[in-house]
């Protein structure tokens, strides 16, 4: 302190290879075993010195402590001049030396050494050494070659020129002086000796601690101990030698307070009281901190009277050997036996009382739980009880299981455990029943619900949940029956069945679908209601359609439109209407059909000027009794009169004919379907004698009729833009007066009926 001093502190870890002994041991094994011999000597000396130091500190007289020293082995291997390594170096640096010559020299030089083993037969390249761990035979083949330093000069030169100081130091090539003035390279053995000596110098100036690593087995698996392998490792790493050093002195040592506290029971109560008083202890049955432990320890040793070489008193510790250690432990056990027996008896009595209290508590609680389960001891029946929630019942079962387990594990036997186990089974079944009852509150399975209700009744479990399940079963049964009726009604698809099914629904008080438990039943109810509503709507529509058809039949009884009458009759047939109006309309339709055919034949015969055909048609008209009053067609009677006049003309020879076929076809076409007034007027204006006066008269009549109908058509077209029905009515009345209505028979223009219908619709909409 106070000066500028530097203390070199370091911490190092030395990991060395273990002692090696193989079937074939080479130069490498010799060097490794040399290092182990060196370190073992250092280890023995360190342990021996620590023993001597402790004896000196405690003031114990030092007796002769002998231990196996391996200095002679080290001398055999590394002695300068005639050691094994020295002889090897001479052979390595010599001329014409071989491994065999090295072996021969060694065997001659070390033949009488106690640690050297010479081979029985000469000529073998091997020798043996008795190491501290055992004999090792070395094969000398390759010794000389391996002893030569083979580092290339280029590598050393490269290391010396490096920028790193470590490499520069390693690159320095050491040289040793020869016997003369020259120098030579060091051998591997020499460099190893120097490195090993440097290590030993470092260890000798250090405070060393030792760690021995022992492998329990070769397989590297846990829980496997190979005693032979462990013993070999202990022997090879020098632990046995350490034990011998320790056993040569006092193997066991304890502090006075530890020794006195542990072995104080050896003294009798009277001795203990006197010794503790003399030692200044305030108590007479254990050692207090202020007591003189050395005096107490001395009194204990004096009582045991050991041999002089078995025990020694140091300044702070008691030293004794294995024999005395065994004796003092036996005396302590003998002294403690009566006390241990008393302690065990007290503890066992306390334990029995404690167990009895626990058993009584278990008994009371078990009885309470059994009564809660509705069971009386030694009874075969269970009383009715209210069902609780499954959670509460499971908690009770868990508590029962806990008590039952405690009773079974108790050292005091409870006589009714078998009966309690049966009660436990019953409670477990009740828990399952309760879980099922609560789980089925929303179920639709009648079989499961009835089974659960029956099980609850079997266990005498009552409560609102059970009652709710009973009511639910009844409702489900009722709904299932009604659902069957509803499904049948849907399948039969008739209004009568649907109405009957709905009556059953009303009687069962299930008219509201939302209150149904069965979702498909509610759907079936809705479907039946929808079907019944559909049937009623169809009935209403049918009645409405029937009324409409009947009204149209009455209207057609005054109509001349054959097509419309036929359509109305078809509708009446579809609707199943067969009344007086239908019969009258059928008769009128048949009459109209006959008249239309006759009228068409009359017009055709007149157009073709066929006298005989025309006469035949007129005869049919007369035979049908079609006078002016019976004709339904407005122009039917007029056509008959025209046909008769035409027949008279044909018979009298006054009938007009057109010789030119093309002209005749053109005129006939005009009379049949032409709407071109200008073209017809152009034909009328011709006076070439080809067209007779009757033909011109017919054309003029068609032209006049077209002009009238075109005027009416224009008025009807104007109705589409009229805003007042009074402006439309005159045009409609005029058309009707001319027989121009919805029928296309009197119209020469094809769109006439359509325009008339549009005008009527316009008037109705206004």
Buried (B, 14 or more C-beta within 10 A) or exposed (E): EEEEEEEEEEEEEEEEEBBBBEEEBBBEBBBBBBBBBBBBBBBBBBBBEEBBEBBEEBEBEEEEBEBEBBEBBBBBBBBEEBBBBBBBBBBBBEEEBEBEBBBBBBBEBBEEBEBBBBBEEEEBBBBBBBBBBEEBBBBBBEBBEBBEBEEEEEEBEEBBEEEEEEEEEBBEEEEBEEEEEEEEBBBBBBBBBEEBEEBBEEBEEEEEEBEEEEEBEEEEEEEEEBEEBBEBBBBBBBBBBBBBBBEBBBBBBBBBBEBBBBBBBBBEEEEBBBBBEEBEBEEEEEBEEEBBBBBBBBBBBEBBEBEEEBBBBBEBBBBBBEBBBEBBEEBBEEBEEEEEEEEEEEEEEEEEEEEEEBBEEBBEBBBEBBEBBBBEEEEEEBEEBEBBEBEEBBEBBEBBEEBBEBBEEBEEEBEBEEBBEEBBEBBBEBBBBBBBBBEBEEBBEBEBBBEBBEBBBEBBBBBEBBEEBBEBBEBBEBBBEBBBBBBBBBEEEEBEBBBBBBEBBEEBEBEEBEEBBBEEBBBBBEBBBEBBEEBEEEEEEEEEBBEEBBEBBEBBBEBBBBBBBBEBBEBBEEBEBEEEBBEBBBEBBEBBEBBBEBBEBBBBBBBEBBBEBBBEBBEBBEEEEBEEEEBBBEBBBEBBEBBBEBBEBBEEEEBBEBEEEEBBEBBBEBBEEBBEBEBBEEBBEEEEEBBBEBBBEBBEEBBEEBEBBBEBBEBBBEBEEBEEBEBBBEBBEBBEEBBBBBBBBBBBBEEBBBBBEBBBEBBEEE
